[in-house]
Amino acid sequence: MNGDFRQLHVHTQYFESLYQLLDSISPMYRDRFGGQLINRLNDLEKEN
């Protein structure tokens, strides 16, 4: 955080949801989560 610390609004970012935060931190999380979900569903399908 560089600059004038008296103006925190310049350095502060707010998120409306957890998903917005995750998109900001790790844009690939959706792909990884989706891939893991597909793998689990395929495993369940094989069991039945």
Backbone as XML, in Angstrom:
<?xml version="1.0"?>
<chain id="A" units="angstrom">
  <residue number="1" name="MET">
    <atom name="N" x="0.851" y="-1.164" z="0.000"/>
    <atom name="CA" x="0.000" y="0.000" z="0.000"/>
    <atom name="C" x="0.899" y="1.229" z="0.000"/>
  </residue>
  <residue number="2" name="ASN">
    <atom name="N" x="0.957" y="1.902" z="-1.084"/>
    <atom name="CA" x="1.801" y="3.080" z="-1.212"/>
    <atom name="C" x="0.944" y="4.329" z="-1.250"/>
  </residue>
  <residue number="3" name="GLY">
    <atom name="N" x="1.507" y="5.417" z="-0.809"/>
    <atom name="CA" x="0.811" y="6.681" z="-0.938"/>
    <atom name="C" x="0.353" y="7.238" z="0.399"/>
  </residue>
  <residue number="4" name="ASP">
    <atom name="N" x="-0.661" y="8.072" z="0.324"/>
    <atom name="CA" x="-1.192" y="8.778" z="1.485"/>
    <atom name="C" x="-2.130" y="7.862" z="2.268"/>
  </residue>
  <residue number="5" name="PHE">
    <atom name="N" x="-1.705" y="7.438" z="3.444"/>
    <atom name="CA" x="-2.499" y="6.517" z="4.259"/>
    <atom name="C" x="-3.713" y="7.196" z="4.888"/>
  </residue>
  <residue number="6" name="ARG">
    <atom name="N" x="-3.787" y="8.506" z="4.794"/>
    <atom name="CA" x="-4.953" y="9.213" z="5.328"/>
    <atom name="C" x="-6.143" y="9.094" z="4.388"/>
  </residue>
  <residue number="7" name="GLN">
    <atom name="N" x="-5.904" y="8.644" z="3.171"/>
    <atom name="CA" x="-6.975" y="8.478" z="2.182"/>
    <atom name="C" x="-7.164" y="6.987" z="1.908"/>
  </residue>
  <residue number="8" name="LEU">
    <atom name="N" x="-7.667" y="6.269" z="2.900"/>
    <atom name="CA" x="-7.807" y="4.821" z="2.783"/>
    <atom name="C" x="-8.750" y="4.413" z="1.660"/>
  </residue>
  <residue number="9" name="HIS">
    <atom name="N" x="-9.727" y="5.259" z="1.316"/>
    <atom name="CA" x="-10.666" y="4.904" z="0.247"/>
    <atom name="C" x="-9.951" y="4.664" z="-1.082"/>
  </residue>
  <residue number="10" name="VAL">
    <atom name="N" x="-8.778" y="5.241" z="-1.245"/>
    <atom name="CA" x="-7.999" y="5.036" z="-2.468"/>
    <atom name="C" x="-7.409" y="3.622" z="-2.493"/>
  </residue>
  <residue number="11" name="HIS">
    <atom name="N" x="-7.119" y="3.073" z="-1.313"/>
    <atom name="CA" x="-6.435" y="1.790" z="-1.201"/>
    <atom name="C" x="-7.358" y="0.639" z="-0.814"/>
  </residue>
  <residue number="12" name="THR">
    <atom name="N" x="-8.615" y="0.928" z="-0.545"/>
    <atom name="CA" x="-9.536" y="-0.083" z="-0.041"/>
    <atom name="C" x="-10.452" y="-0.559" z="-1.152"/>
  </residue>
  <residue number="13" name="GLN">
    <atom name="N" x="-10.605" y="-1.865" z="-1.241"/>
    <atom name="CA" x="-11.485" y="-2.450" z="-2.244"/>
    <atom name="C" x="-12.546" y="-3.270" z="-1.513"/>
  </residue>
  <residue number="14" name="TYR">
    <atom name="N" x="-13.805" y="-3.053" z="-1.865"/>
    <atom name="CA" x="-14.907" y="-3.782" z="-1.261"/>
    <atom name="C" x="-15.502" y="-4.730" z="-2.285"/>
  </residue>
  <residue number="15" name="PHE">
    <atom name="N" x="-16.042" y="-5.835" z="-1.801"/>
    <atom name="CA" x="-16.627" y="-6.849" z="-2.668"/>
    <atom name="C" x="-18.062" y="-7.100" z="-2.239"/>
  </residue>
  <residue number="16" name="GLU">
    <atom name="N" x="-18.945" y="-7.245" z="-3.212"/>
    <atom name="CA" x="-20.350" y="-7.489" z="-2.908"/>
    <atom name="C" x="-20.602" y="-8.936" z="-2.525"/>
  </residue>
  <residue number="17" name="SER">
    <atom name="N" x="-19.727" y="-9.823" z="-2.934"/>
    <atom name="CA" x="-19.931" y="-11.239" z="-2.624"/>
    <atom name="C" x="-18.580" y="-11.935" z="-2.491"/>
  </residue>
  <residue number="18" name="LEU">
    <atom name="N" x="-18.636" y="-13.121" z="-1.933"/>
    <atom name="CA" x="-17.440" y="-13.947" z="-1.823"/>
    <atom name="C" x="-16.883" y="-14.271" z="-3.205"/>
  </residue>
  <residue number="19" name="TYR">
    <atom name="N" x="-17.767" y="-14.449" z="-4.168"/>
    <atom name="CA" x="-17.338" y="-14.803" z="-5.521"/>
    <atom name="C" x="-16.554" y="-13.669" z="-6.179"/>
  </residue>
  <residue number="20" name="GLN">
    <atom name="N" x="-16.937" y="-12.436" z="-5.923"/>
    <atom name="CA" x="-16.167" y="-11.309" z="-6.449"/>
    <atom name="C" x="-14.771" y="-11.273" z="-5.834"/>
  </residue>
  <residue number="21" name="LEU">
    <atom name="N" x="-14.691" y="-11.557" z="-4.545"/>
    <atom name="CA" x="-13.392" y="-11.609" z="-3.879"/>
    <atom name="C" x="-12.530" y="-12.704" z="-4.485"/>
  </residue>
  <residue number="22" name="LEU">
    <atom name="N" x="-13.105" y="-13.896" z="-4.669"/>
    <atom name="CA" x="-12.342" y="-15.002" z="-5.247"/>
    <atom name="C" x="-11.909" y="-14.694" z="-6.676"/>
  </residue>
  <residue number="23" name="ASP">
    <atom name="N" x="-12.771" y="-14.042" z="-7.456"/>
    <atom name="CA" x="-12.389" y="-13.644" z="-8.815"/>
    <atom name="C" x="-11.187" y="-12.705" z="-8.788"/>
  </residue>
  <residue number="24" name="SER">
    <atom name="N" x="-11.146" y="-11.834" z="-7.799"/>
    <atom name="CA" x="-10.048" y="-10.879" z="-7.686"/>
    <atom name="C" x="-8.749" y="-11.569" z="-7.259"/>
  </residue>
  <residue number="25" name="ILE">
    <atom name="N" x="-8.855" y="-12.507" z="-6.326"/>
    <atom name="CA" x="-7.672" y="-13.195" z="-5.807"/>
    <atom name="C" x="-7.178" y="-14.262" z="-6.767"/>
  </residue>
  <residue number="26" name="SER">
    <atom name="N" x="-8.110" y="-15.069" z="-7.285"/>
    <atom name="CA" x="-7.739" y="-16.222" z="-8.104"/>
    <atom name="C" x="-8.758" y="-16.427" z="-9.218"/>
  </residue>
  <residue number="27" name="PRO">
    <atom name="N" x="-8.552" y="-15.809" z="-10.367"/>
    <atom name="CA" x="-9.509" y="-15.942" z="-11.466"/>
    <atom name="C" x="-9.715" y="-17.384" z="-11.935"/>
  </residue>
  <residue number="28" name="MET">
    <atom name="N" x="-8.772" y="-18.269" z="-11.661"/>
    <atom name="CA" x="-8.884" y="-19.654" z="-12.118"/>
    <atom name="C" x="-9.714" y="-20.532" z="-11.176"/>
  </residue>
  <residue number="29" name="TYR">
    <atom name="N" x="-10.164" y="-19.986" z="-10.044"/>
    <atom name="CA" x="-10.864" y="-20.839" z="-9.088"/>
    <atom name="C" x="-12.129" y="-21.435" z="-9.682"/>
  </residue>
  <residue number="30" name="ARG">
    <atom name="N" x="-12.819" y="-20.708" z="-10.541"/>
    <atom name="CA" x="-14.050" y="-21.229" z="-11.154"/>
    <atom name="C" x="-13.744" y="-22.446" z="-12.022"/>
  </residue>
  <residue number="31" name="ASP">
    <atom name="N" x="-12.682" y="-22.368" z="-12.800"/>
    <atom name="CA" x="-12.304" y="-23.503" z="-13.648"/>
    <atom name="C" x="-11.913" y="-24.710" z="-12.805"/>
  </residue>
  <residue number="32" name="ARG">
    <atom name="N" x="-11.146" y="-24.481" z="-11.773"/>
    <atom name="CA" x="-10.712" y="-25.596" z="-10.914"/>
    <atom name="C" x="-11.891" y="-26.206" z="-10.165"/>
  </residue>
  <residue number="33" name="PHE">
    <atom name="N" x="-12.765" y="-25.356" z="-9.642"/>
    <atom name="CA" x="-13.935" y="-25.860" z="-8.931"/>
    <atom name="C" x="-14.828" y="-26.643" z="-9.883"/>
  </residue>
  <residue number="34" name="GLY">
    <atom name="N" x="-15.065" y="-26.097" z="-11.070"/>
    <atom name="CA" x="-15.883" y="-26.784" z="-12.068"/>
    <atom name="C" x="-15.280" y="-28.114" z="-12.477"/>
  </residue>
  <residue number="35" name="GLY">
    <atom name="N" x="-13.981" y="-28.152" z="-12.649"/>
    <atom name="CA" x="-13.304" y="-29.393" z="-13.016"/>
    <atom name="C" x="-13.427" y="-30.446" z="-11.928"/>
  </residue>
  <residue number="36" name="GLN">
    <atom name="N" x="-13.259" y="-30.028" z="-10.679"/>
    <atom name="CA" x="-13.397" y="-30.964" z="-9.561"/>
    <atom name="C" x="-14.830" y="-31.472" z="-9.445"/>
  </residue>
  <residue number="37" name="LEU">
    <atom name="N" x="-15.789" y="-30.600" z="-9.665"/>
    <atom name="CA" x="-17.194" y="-30.999" z="-9.616"/>
    <atom name="C" x="-17.501" y="-32.026" z="-10.696"/>
  </residue>
  <residue number="38" name="ILE">
    <atom name="N" x="-17.015" y="-31.795" z="-11.891"/>
    <atom name="CA" x="-17.222" y="-32.743" z="-12.992"/>
    <atom name="C" x="-16.593" y="-34.090" z="-12.656"/>
  </residue>
  <residue number="39" name="ASN">
    <atom name="N" x="-15.388" y="-34.083" z="-12.106"/>
    <atom name="CA" x="-14.725" y="-35.333" z="-11.723"/>
    <atom name="C" x="-15.538" y="-36.099" z="-10.688"/>
  </residue>
  <residue number="40" name="ARG">
    <atom name="N" x="-16.043" y="-35.405" z="-9.686"/>
    <atom name="CA" x="-16.841" y="-36.064" z="-8.638"/>
    <atom name="C" x="-18.135" y="-36.632" z="-9.210"/>
  </residue>
  <residue number="41" name="LEU">
    <atom name="N" x="-18.787" y="-35.867" z="-10.067"/>
    <atom name="CA" x="-20.033" y="-36.354" z="-10.670"/>
    <atom name="C" x="-19.775" y="-37.566" z="-11.554"/>
  </residue>
  <residue number="42" name="ASN">
    <atom name="N" x="-18.674" y="-37.554" z="-12.286"/>
    <atom name="CA" x="-18.315" y="-38.717" z="-13.107"/>
    <atom name="C" x="-18.038" y="-39.938" z="-12.236"/>
  </residue>
  <residue number="43" name="ASP">
    <atom name="N" x="-17.375" y="-39.735" z="-11.093"/>
    <atom name="CA" x="-17.121" y="-40.842" z="-10.167"/>
    <atom name="C" x="-18.430" y="-41.420" z="-9.639"/>
  </residue>
  <residue number="44" name="LEU">
    <atom name="N" x="-19.366" y="-40.544" z="-9.295"/>
    <atom name="CA" x="-20.668" y="-41.014" z="-8.814"/>
    <atom name="C" x="-21.414" y="-41.791" z="-9.892"/>
  </residue>
  <residue number="45" name="GLU">
    <atom name="N" x="-21.320" y="-41.315" z="-11.113"/>
    <atom name="CA" x="-21.997" y="-41.984" z="-12.221"/>
    <atom name="C" x="-21.417" y="-43.384" z="-12.441"/>
  </residue>
  <residue number="46" name="LYS">
    <atom name="N" x="-20.107" y="-43.526" z="-12.299"/>
    <atom name="CA" x="-19.453" y="-44.825" z="-12.478"/>
    <atom name="C" x="-19.858" y="-45.810" z="-11.384"/>
  </residue>
  <residue number="47" name="GLU">
    <atom name="N" x="-20.086" y="-45.310" z="-10.173"/>
    <atom name="CA" x="-20.479" y="-46.172" z="-9.058"/>
    <atom name="C" x="-21.871" y="-46.755" z="-9.261"/>
  </residue>
  <residue number="48" name="ASN">
    <atom name="N" x="-22.735" y="-46.039" z="-9.914"/>
    <atom name="CA" x="-24.116" y="-46.499" z="-10.114"/>
    <atom name="C" x="-24.185" y="-47.220" z="-11.385"/>
  </residue>
</chain>
